[in-house]
């Protein structure tokens, strides 16, 4: 674990097909662009976001800032964890995570 990976995380999901079924690949990317954590789920719900966030935070620690898209499940999960004041959403703030999906596509 690197010390600076706790500074700023970008969270994003991408739609993928696995064996013909729709799934969502969620990723946490640090501010340098390295993928910290990946998680595959069938739903984009609060429960799935909460499980993904807890898994990532257990392995890499709590970040100072979480940049997400405006998906409401992230906000609900962060409210339950207690990180809602650390969440940032914006029009182009999450481009770092979007660019991490390009090699996968």
C-alpha angles and dihedrals in degrees: 000000000000119000097228095054088083093065106078131355129192116207123198142150134215131200113243134171118229115185089343094305125114116247135166122233109207120197137188113207125186123226092267092057102254117138108242101180139002128197132180120209138162095224137051095215137132090257093054092045091048092051091048094048094047091049092050095044092048091055101036106022130243115313123223094227130022116199114198140161117254095273106142095217091069091054092048092048092048091049089056092048092043099244100111093116090056095055120104124190126181144146099266102008094102098055091110090065093042090055091052089064094059097084089049094053 
